[in-house]
């Protein structure tokens, strides 16, 4: 008889699937919202939000630049 899965186990598995790790340093990636300014042909600016994945090594890259 198969053991019934608890809710906690299900959640833990779902989080494990979603959690992505950096191929460079192997640390867990976290997402930050970055706003990109985009200049329109008319000279106006628009702001386009995007999600950026960061970890230890991309953090240092951002700090270093
Ligand atoms: Zn990394």
PDB file of the backbone (N, CA, C, O) and the ligand in Angstrom, with CONECT records:
HET     ZN  A 101       1
ATOM      1  N   UNK A   1       0.839  -1.199   0.000  1.00  0.00           N
ATOM      2  CA  UNK A   1       0.000   0.000   0.000  1.00  0.00           C
ATOM      3  C   UNK A   1       0.883   1.263   0.000  1.00  0.00           C
ATOM      4  O   UNK A   1       1.782   1.400   0.830  1.00  0.00           O
ATOM      5  N   UNK A   2       0.619   2.160  -0.924  1.00  0.00           N
ATOM      6  CA  UNK A   2       1.436   3.361  -1.068  1.00  0.00           C
ATOM      7  C   UNK A   2       1.200   4.308   0.086  1.00  0.00           C
ATOM      8  O   UNK A   2       0.075   4.503   0.547  1.00  0.00           O
ATOM      9  N   UNK A   3       2.277   4.881   0.529  1.00  0.00           N
ATOM     10  CA  UNK A   3       2.193   5.839   1.624  1.00  0.00           C
ATOM     11  C   UNK A   3       1.589   7.149   1.126  1.00  0.00           C
ATOM     12  O   UNK A   3       2.002   7.686   0.098  1.00  0.00           O
ATOM     13  N   UNK A   4       0.628   7.643   1.853  1.00  0.00           N
ATOM     14  CA  UNK A   4      -0.024   8.892   1.456  1.00  0.00           C
ATOM     15  C   UNK A   4       0.933  10.065   1.627  1.00  0.00           C
ATOM     16  O   UNK A   4       1.629  10.175   2.636  1.00  0.00           O
ATOM     17  N   UNK A   5       0.957  10.926   0.637  1.00  0.00           N
ATOM     18  CA  UNK A   5       1.830  12.090   0.692  1.00  0.00           C
ATOM     19  C   UNK A   5       1.203  13.166   1.564  1.00  0.00           C
ATOM     20  O   UNK A   5       0.021  13.484   1.436  1.00  0.00           O
ATOM     21  N   UNK A   6       2.010  13.714   2.444  1.00  0.00           N
ATOM     22  CA  UNK A   6       1.497  14.808   3.265  1.00  0.00           C
ATOM     23  C   UNK A   6       1.545  16.103   2.478  1.00  0.00           C
ATOM     24  O   UNK A   6       2.255  16.210   1.478  1.00  0.00           O
ATOM     25  N   UNK A   7       0.802  17.063   2.928  1.00  0.00           N
ATOM     26  CA  UNK A   7       0.770  18.367   2.255  1.00  0.00           C
ATOM     27  C   UNK A   7       2.164  19.003   2.267  1.00  0.00           C
ATOM     28  O   UNK A   7       2.606  19.581   1.273  1.00  0.00           O
ATOM     29  N   UNK A   8       2.834  18.887   3.396  1.00  0.00           N
ATOM     30  CA  UNK A   8       4.169  19.466   3.536  1.00  0.00           C
ATOM     31  C   UNK A   8       5.142  18.874   2.530  1.00  0.00           C
ATOM     32  O   UNK A   8       5.960  19.599   1.963  1.00  0.00           O
ATOM     33  N   UNK A   9       5.069  17.572   2.299  1.00  0.00           N
ATOM     34  CA  UNK A   9       5.948  16.928   1.332  1.00  0.00           C
ATOM     35  C   UNK A   9       5.672  17.439  -0.072  1.00  0.00           C
ATOM     36  O   UNK A   9       6.592  17.663  -0.858  1.00  0.00           O
ATOM     37  N   UNK A  10       4.397  17.618  -0.376  1.00  0.00           N
ATOM     38  CA  UNK A  10       4.024  18.121  -1.696  1.00  0.00           C
ATOM     39  C   UNK A  10       4.588  19.510  -1.926  1.00  0.00           C
ATOM     40  O   UNK A  10       5.126  19.805  -2.994  1.00  0.00           O
ATOM     41  N   UNK A  11       4.462  20.369  -0.911  1.00  0.00           N
ATOM     42  CA  UNK A  11       4.951  21.742  -1.018  1.00  0.00           C
ATOM     43  C   UNK A  11       6.464  21.745  -1.182  1.00  0.00           C
ATOM     44  O   UNK A  11       7.004  22.486  -2.004  1.00  0.00           O
ATOM     45  N   UNK A  12       7.143  20.920  -0.403  1.00  0.00           N
ATOM     46  CA  UNK A  12       8.596  20.861  -0.453  1.00  0.00           C
ATOM     47  C   UNK A  12       9.051  20.435  -1.845  1.00  0.00           C
ATOM     48  O   UNK A  12      10.030  20.964  -2.373  1.00  0.00           O
ATOM     49  N   UNK A  13       8.341  19.477  -2.437  1.00  0.00           N
ATOM     50  CA  UNK A  13       8.701  19.002  -3.770  1.00  0.00           C
ATOM     51  C   UNK A  13       8.470  20.091  -4.808  1.00  0.00           C
ATOM     52  O   UNK A  13       9.277  20.264  -5.721  1.00  0.00           O
ATOM     53  N   UNK A  14       7.373  20.824  -4.669  1.00  0.00           N
ATOM     54  CA  UNK A  14       7.057  21.890  -5.611  1.00  0.00           C
ATOM     55  C   UNK A  14       8.114  22.983  -5.545  1.00  0.00           C
ATOM     56  O   UNK A  14       8.508  23.539  -6.569  1.00  0.00           O
ATOM     57  N   UNK A  15       8.566  23.284  -4.340  1.00  0.00           N
ATOM     58  CA  UNK A  15       9.591  24.322  -4.172  1.00  0.00           C
ATOM     59  C   UNK A  15      10.912  23.853  -4.747  1.00  0.00           C
ATOM     60  O   UNK A  15      11.663  24.645  -5.317  1.00  0.00           O
ATOM     61  N   UNK A  16      11.191  22.598  -4.604  1.00  0.00           N
ATOM     62  CA  UNK A  16      12.429  22.031  -5.125  1.00  0.00           C
ATOM     63  C   UNK A  16      12.460  22.144  -6.647  1.00  0.00           C
ATOM     64  O   UNK A  16      13.506  22.413  -7.237  1.00  0.00           O
ATOM     65  N   UNK A  17      11.310  21.937  -7.272  1.00  0.00           N
ATOM     66  CA  UNK A  17      11.206  22.031  -8.724  1.00  0.00           C
ATOM     67  C   UNK A  17      11.421  23.459  -9.196  1.00  0.00           C
ATOM     68  O   UNK A  17      12.092  23.705 -10.198  1.00  0.00           O
ATOM     69  N   UNK A  18      10.830  24.410  -8.445  1.00  0.00           N
ATOM     70  CA  UNK A  18      10.901  25.808  -8.839  1.00  0.00           C
ATOM     71  C   UNK A  18      12.280  26.395  -8.586  1.00  0.00           C
ATOM     72  O   UNK A  18      12.722  27.282  -9.317  1.00  0.00           O
ATOM     73  N   UNK A  19      12.953  25.912  -7.568  1.00  0.00           N
ATOM     74  CA  UNK A  19      14.233  26.481  -7.181  1.00  0.00           C
ATOM     75  C   UNK A  19      15.268  26.191  -8.246  1.00  0.00           C
ATOM     76  O   UNK A  19      15.556  25.031  -8.542  1.00  0.00           O
ATOM     77  N   UNK A  20      15.823  27.234  -8.817  1.00  0.00           N
ATOM     78  CA  UNK A  20      16.858  27.086  -9.827  1.00  0.00           C
ATOM     79  C   UNK A  20      18.203  27.462  -9.223  1.00  0.00           C
ATOM     80  O   UNK A  20      18.297  28.348  -8.374  1.00  0.00           O
ATOM     81  N   UNK A  21      19.220  26.780  -9.670  1.00  0.00           N
ATOM     82  CA  UNK A  21      20.549  27.070  -9.164  1.00  0.00           C
ATOM     83  C   UNK A  21      21.430  27.596 -10.283  1.00  0.00           C
ATOM     84  O   UNK A  21      21.223  27.290 -11.457  1.00  0.00           O
ATOM     85  N   UNK A  22      22.400  28.378  -9.904  1.00  0.00           N
ATOM     86  CA  UNK A  22      23.327  28.979 -10.869  1.00  0.00           C
ATOM     87  C   UNK A  22      24.253  27.904 -11.429  1.00  0.00           C
ATOM     88  O   UNK A  22      24.815  27.113 -10.670  1.00  0.00           O
ATOM     89  N   UNK A  23      24.416  27.868 -12.755  1.00  0.00           N
ATOM     90  CA  UNK A  23      25.340  26.899 -13.342  1.00  0.00           C
ATOM     91  C   UNK A  23      26.799  27.231 -13.063  1.00  0.00           C
ATOM     92  O   UNK A  23      27.673  26.380 -13.228  1.00  0.00           O
ATOM     93  N   UNK A  24      27.063  28.454 -12.644  1.00  0.00           N
ATOM     94  CA  UNK A  24      28.451  28.886 -12.404  1.00  0.00           C
ATOM     95  C   UNK A  24      28.889  28.560 -10.981  1.00  0.00           C
ATOM     96  O   UNK A  24      29.882  27.863 -10.770  1.00  0.00           O
ATOM     97  N   UNK A  25      28.133  29.074 -10.003  1.00  0.00           N
ATOM     98  CA  UNK A  25      28.562  28.904  -8.612  1.00  0.00           C
ATOM     99  C   UNK A  25      27.724  27.863  -7.867  1.00  0.00           C
ATOM    100  O   UNK A  25      28.095  27.428  -6.776  1.00  0.00           O
ATOM    101  N   UNK A  26      26.596  27.467  -8.456  1.00  0.00           N
ATOM    102  CA  UNK A  26      25.781  26.436  -7.834  1.00  0.00           C
ATOM    103  C   UNK A  26      24.876  26.945  -6.730  1.00  0.00           C
ATOM    104  O   UNK A  26      24.156  26.159  -6.114  1.00  0.00           O
ATOM    105  N   UNK A  27      24.897  28.236  -6.469  1.00  0.00           N
ATOM    106  CA  UNK A  27      24.047  28.820  -5.438  1.00  0.00           C
ATOM    107  C   UNK A  27      22.619  28.959  -5.954  1.00  0.00           C
ATOM    108  O   UNK A  27      22.383  29.040  -7.160  1.00  0.00           O
ATOM    109  N   UNK A  28      21.679  28.985  -5.026  1.00  0.00           N
ATOM    110  CA  UNK A  28      20.279  29.161  -5.405  1.00  0.00           C
ATOM    111  C   UNK A  28      20.068  30.545  -5.987  1.00  0.00           C
ATOM    112  O   UNK A  28      20.572  31.535  -5.457  1.00  0.00           O
ATOM    113  N   UNK A  29      19.323  30.610  -7.077  1.00  0.00           N
ATOM    114  CA  UNK A  29      19.067  31.888  -7.729  1.00  0.00           C
ATOM    115  C   UNK A  29      17.880  32.567  -7.081  1.00  0.00           C
ATOM    116  O   UNK A  29      16.900  31.921  -6.710  1.00  0.00           O
ATOM    117  N   UNK A  30      17.980  33.875  -6.950  1.00  0.00           N
ATOM    118  CA  UNK A  30      16.822  34.645  -6.505  1.00  0.00           C
ATOM    119  C   UNK A  30      16.467  35.640  -7.599  1.00  0.00           C
ATOM    120  O   UNK A  30      17.312  36.029  -8.406  1.00  0.00           O
ATOM    121  N   UNK A  31      15.226  36.034  -7.611  1.00  0.00           N
ATOM    122  CA  UNK A  31      14.758  36.923  -8.671  1.00  0.00           C
ATOM    123  C   UNK A  31      14.604  38.333  -8.141  1.00  0.00           C
ATOM    124  O   UNK A  31      14.061  38.552  -7.058  1.00  0.00           O
ATOM    125  N   UNK A  32      15.083  39.274  -8.909  1.00  0.00           N
ATOM    126  CA  UNK A  32      14.872  40.685  -8.569  1.00  0.00           C
ATOM    127  C   UNK A  32      14.232  41.365  -9.766  1.00  0.00           C
ATOM    128  O   UNK A  32      14.490  41.013 -10.917  1.00  0.00           O
ATOM    129  N   UNK A  33      13.395  42.343  -9.470  1.00  0.00           N
ATOM    130  CA  UNK A  33      12.752  43.092 -10.540  1.00  0.00           C
ATOM    131  C   UNK A  33      13.665  44.242 -10.940  1.00  0.00           C
ATOM    132  O   UNK A  33      14.052  45.069 -10.115  1.00  0.00           O
ATOM    133  N   UNK A  34      13.997  44.272 -12.217  1.00  0.00           N
ATOM    134  CA  UNK A  34      14.870  45.326 -12.740  1.00  0.00           C
ATOM    135  C   UNK A  34      14.055  46.151 -13.729  1.00  0.00           C
ATOM    136  O   UNK A  34      13.344  45.610 -14.575  1.00  0.00           O
ATOM    137  N   UNK A  35      14.172  47.472 -13.606  1.00  0.00           N
ATOM    138  CA  UNK A  35      13.454  48.350 -14.522  1.00  0.00           C
ATOM    139  C   UNK A  35      14.421  48.857 -15.579  1.00  0.00           C
ATOM    140  O   UNK A  35      15.396  49.541 -15.267  1.00  0.00           O
ATOM    141  N   UNK A  36      14.148  48.521 -16.815  1.00  0.00           N
ATOM    142  CA  UNK A  36      14.977  48.983 -17.926  1.00  0.00           C
ATOM    143  C   UNK A  36      14.369  50.228 -18.551  1.00  0.00           C
ATOM    144  O   UNK A  36      13.210  50.209 -18.965  1.00  0.00           O
ATOM    145  N   UNK A  37      15.131  51.301 -18.625  1.00  0.00           N
ATOM    146  CA  UNK A  37      14.639  52.461 -19.362  1.00  0.00           C
ATOM    147  C   UNK A  37      14.783  52.215 -20.865  1.00  0.00           C
ATOM    148  O   UNK A  37      15.845  51.807 -21.336  1.00  0.00           O
ATOM    149  N   UNK A  38      13.732  52.459 -21.592  1.00  0.00           N
ATOM    150  CA  UNK A  38      13.752  52.258 -23.039  1.00  0.00           C
ATOM    151  C   UNK A  38      13.430  53.596 -23.700  1.00  0.00           C
ATOM    152  O   UNK A  38      12.385  54.194 -23.445  1.00  0.00           O
ATOM    153  N   UNK A  39      14.343  54.052 -24.548  1.00  0.00           N
ATOM    154  CA  UNK A  39      14.111  55.337 -25.213  1.00  0.00           C
ATOM    155  C   UNK A  39      13.301  55.109 -26.484  1.00  0.00           C
ATOM    156  O   UNK A  39      13.636  54.276 -27.326  1.00  0.00           O
ATOM    157  N   UNK A  40      12.237  55.870 -26.589  1.00  0.00           N
ATOM    158  CA  UNK A  40      11.376  55.790 -27.768  1.00  0.00           C
ATOM    159  C   UNK A  40      11.916  56.710 -28.853  1.00  0.00           C
ATOM    160  O   UNK A  40      12.671  57.638 -28.561  1.00  0.00           O
ATOM    161  N   UNK A  41      11.531  56.458 -30.118  1.00  0.00           N
ATOM    162  CA  UNK A  41      11.993  57.323 -31.210  1.00  0.00           C
ATOM    163  C   UNK A  41      11.719  58.804 -30.968  1.00  0.00           C
ATOM    164  O   UNK A  41      12.479  59.649 -31.441  1.00  0.00           O
ATOM    165  N   UNK A  42      10.668  59.136 -30.252  1.00  0.00           N
ATOM    166  CA  UNK A  42      10.332  60.530 -29.995  1.00  0.00           C
ATOM    167  C   UNK A  42      11.187  61.186 -28.918  1.00  0.00           C
ATOM    168  O   UNK A  42      11.052  62.381 -28.656  1.00  0.00           O
ATOM    169  N   UNK A  43      12.066  60.406 -28.294  1.00  0.00           N
ATOM    170  CA  UNK A  43      12.927  60.951 -27.254  1.00  0.00           C
ATOM    171  C   UNK A  43      12.407  60.695 -25.858  1.00  0.00           C
ATOM    172  O   UNK A  43      13.092  60.965 -24.871  1.00  0.00           O
ATOM    173  N   UNK A  44      11.184  60.170 -25.773  1.00  0.00           N
ATOM    174  CA  UNK A  44      10.612  59.875 -24.459  1.00  0.00           C
ATOM    175  C   UNK A  44      11.182  58.566 -23.935  1.00  0.00           C
ATOM    176  O   UNK A  44      11.690  57.732 -24.684  1.00  0.00           O
ATOM    177  N   UNK A  45      11.079  58.420 -22.634  1.00  0.00           N
ATOM    178  CA  UNK A  45      11.531  57.177 -22.023  1.00  0.00           C
ATOM    179  C   UNK A  45      10.346  56.380 -21.502  1.00  0.00           C
ATOM    180  O   UNK A  45       9.382  56.925 -20.964  1.00  0.00           O
ATOM    181  N   UNK A  46      10.451  55.090 -21.680  1.00  0.00           N
ATOM    182  CA  UNK A  46       9.484  54.203 -21.041  1.00  0.00           C
ATOM    183  C   UNK A  46      10.266  53.233 -20.186  1.00  0.00           C
ATOM    184  O   UNK A  46      11.444  52.976 -20.434  1.00  0.00           O
ATOM    185  N   UNK A  47       9.608  52.700 -19.185  1.00  0.00           N
ATOM    186  CA  UNK A  47      10.301  51.806 -18.279  1.00  0.00           C
ATOM    187  C   UNK A  47       9.705  50.417 -18.386  1.00  0.00           C
ATOM    188  O   UNK A  47       8.513  50.200 -18.169  1.00  0.00           O
ATOM    189  N   UNK A  48      10.565  49.504 -18.723  1.00  0.00           N
ATOM    190  CA  UNK A  48      10.128  48.138 -18.930  1.00  0.00           C
ATOM    191  C   UNK A  48      10.668  47.260 -17.804  1.00  0.00           C
ATOM    192  O   UNK A  48      11.879  47.067 -17.698  1.00  0.00           O
ATOM    193  N   UNK A  49       9.799  46.738 -16.980  1.00  0.00           N
ATOM    194  CA  UNK A  49      10.262  45.867 -15.901  1.00  0.00           C
ATOM    195  C   UNK A  49      10.556  44.461 -16.410  1.00  0.00           C
ATOM    196  O   UNK A  49       9.862  43.937 -17.281  1.00  0.00           O
ATOM    197  N   UNK A  50      11.590  43.872 -15.851  1.00  0.00           N
ATOM    198  CA  UNK A  50      11.879  42.470 -16.165  1.00  0.00           C
ATOM    199  C   UNK A  50      12.417  41.805 -14.915  1.00  0.00           C
ATOM    200  O   UNK A  50      12.886  42.466 -13.988  1.00  0.00           O
ATOM    201  N   UNK A  51      12.340  40.490 -14.908  1.00  0.00           N
ATOM    202  CA  UNK A  51      12.835  39.737 -13.773  1.00  0.00           C
ATOM    203  C   UNK A  51      14.241  39.257 -14.076  1.00  0.00           C
ATOM    204  O   UNK A  51      14.489  38.606 -15.090  1.00  0.00           O
ATOM    205  N   UNK A  52      15.146  39.587 -13.186  1.00  0.00           N
ATOM    206  CA  UNK A  52      16.543  39.199 -13.360  1.00  0.00           C
ATOM    207  C   UNK A  52      16.897  38.150 -12.316  1.00  0.00           C
ATOM    208  O   UNK A  52      16.574  38.289 -11.137  1.00  0.00           O
ATOM    209  N   UNK A  53      17.563  37.105 -12.771  1.00  0.00           N
ATOM    210  CA  UNK A  53      18.011  36.071 -11.836  1.00  0.00           C
ATOM    211  C   UNK A  53      19.375  36.479 -11.291  1.00  0.00           C
ATOM    212  O   UNK A  53      20.296  36.787 -12.047  1.00  0.00           O
ATOM    213  N   UNK A  54      19.484  36.474  -9.992  1.00  0.00           N
ATOM    214  CA  UNK A  54      20.782  36.811  -9.408  1.00  0.00           C
ATOM    215  C   UNK A  54      21.223  35.761  -8.409  1.00  0.00           C
ATOM    216  O   UNK A  54      20.397  35.083  -7.797  1.00  0.00           O
ATOM    217  N   UNK A  55      22.506  35.634  -8.252  1.00  0.00           N
ATOM    218  CA  UNK A  55      23.095  34.780  -7.233  1.00  0.00           C
ATOM    219  C   UNK A  55      24.369  35.471  -6.768  1.00  0.00           C
ATOM    220  O   UNK A  55      24.572  36.656  -7.030  1.00  0.00           O
ATOM    221  N   UNK A  56      25.223  34.726  -6.078  1.00  0.00           N
ATOM    222  CA  UNK A  56      26.454  35.333  -5.556  1.00  0.00           C
ATOM    223  C   UNK A  56      27.319  35.906  -6.674  1.00  0.00           C
ATOM    224  O   UNK A  56      27.793  37.038  -6.581  1.00  0.00           O
ATOM    225  N   UNK A  57      27.523  35.128  -7.725  1.00  0.00           N
ATOM    226  CA  UNK A  57      28.473  35.585  -8.741  1.00  0.00           C
ATOM    227  C   UNK A  57      27.891  36.684  -9.623  1.00  0.00           C
ATOM    228  O   UNK A  57      28.619  37.583 -10.043  1.00  0.00           O
ATOM    229  N   UNK A  58      26.584  36.628  -9.912  1.00  0.00           N
ATOM    230  CA  UNK A  58      26.024  37.724 -10.715  1.00  0.00           C
ATOM    231  C   UNK A  58      25.898  38.984  -9.865  1.00  0.00           C
ATOM    232  O   UNK A  58      25.901  40.098 -10.387  1.00  0.00           O
ATOM    233  N   UNK A  59      25.788  38.799  -8.567  1.00  0.00           N
ATOM    234  CA  UNK A  59      25.780  39.939  -7.654  1.00  0.00           C
ATOM    235  C   UNK A  59      27.094  40.697  -7.726  1.00  0.00           C
ATOM    236  O   UNK A  59      27.104  41.924  -7.825  1.00  0.00           O
ATOM    237  N   UNK A  60      28.189  39.977  -7.678  1.00  0.00           N
ATOM    238  CA  UNK A  60      29.501  40.621  -7.716  1.00  0.00           C
ATOM    239  C   UNK A  60      29.724  41.256  -9.079  1.00  0.00           C
ATOM    240  O   UNK A  60      30.386  42.289  -9.177  1.00  0.00           O
ATOM    241  N   UNK A  61      29.182  40.656 -10.131  1.00  0.00           N
ATOM    242  CA  UNK A  61      29.287  41.245 -11.463  1.00  0.00           C
ATOM    243  C   UNK A  61      28.590  42.596 -11.483  1.00  0.00           C
ATOM    244  O   UNK A  61      29.118  43.575 -12.011  1.00  0.00           O
ATOM    245  N   UNK A  62      27.398  42.636 -10.903  1.00  0.00           N
ATOM    246  CA  UNK A  62      26.627  43.873 -10.883  1.00  0.00           C
ATOM    247  C   UNK A  62      27.322  44.941 -10.052  1.00  0.00           C
ATOM    248  O   UNK A  62      27.330  46.120 -10.405  1.00  0.00           O
ATOM    249  N   UNK A  63      27.908  44.502  -8.934  1.00  0.00           N
ATOM    250  CA  UNK A  63      28.591  45.447  -8.058  1.00  0.00           C
ATOM    251  C   UNK A  63      29.863  45.974  -8.714  1.00  0.00           C
ATOM    252  O   UNK A  63      30.223  47.139  -8.544  1.00  0.00           O
ATOM    253  N   UNK A  64      30.534  45.110  -9.461  1.00  0.00           N
ATOM    254  CA  UNK A  64      31.800  45.484 -10.058  1.00  0.00           C
ATOM    255  C   UNK A  64      31.660  46.441 -11.224  1.00  0.00           C
ATOM    256  O   UNK A  64      32.571  47.224 -11.495  1.00  0.00           O
ATOM    257  N   UNK A  65      30.550  46.390 -11.908  1.00  0.00           N
ATOM    258  CA  UNK A  65      30.392  47.230 -13.099  1.00  0.00           C
ATOM    259  C   UNK A  65      30.076  48.671 -12.721  1.00  0.00           C
ATOM    260  O   UNK A  65      29.910  49.517 -13.599  1.00  0.00           O
TER     261      UNK A  65
HETATM  262 ZN    ZN A 101      26.372  32.121  -9.633  1.00  0.00          ZN
END
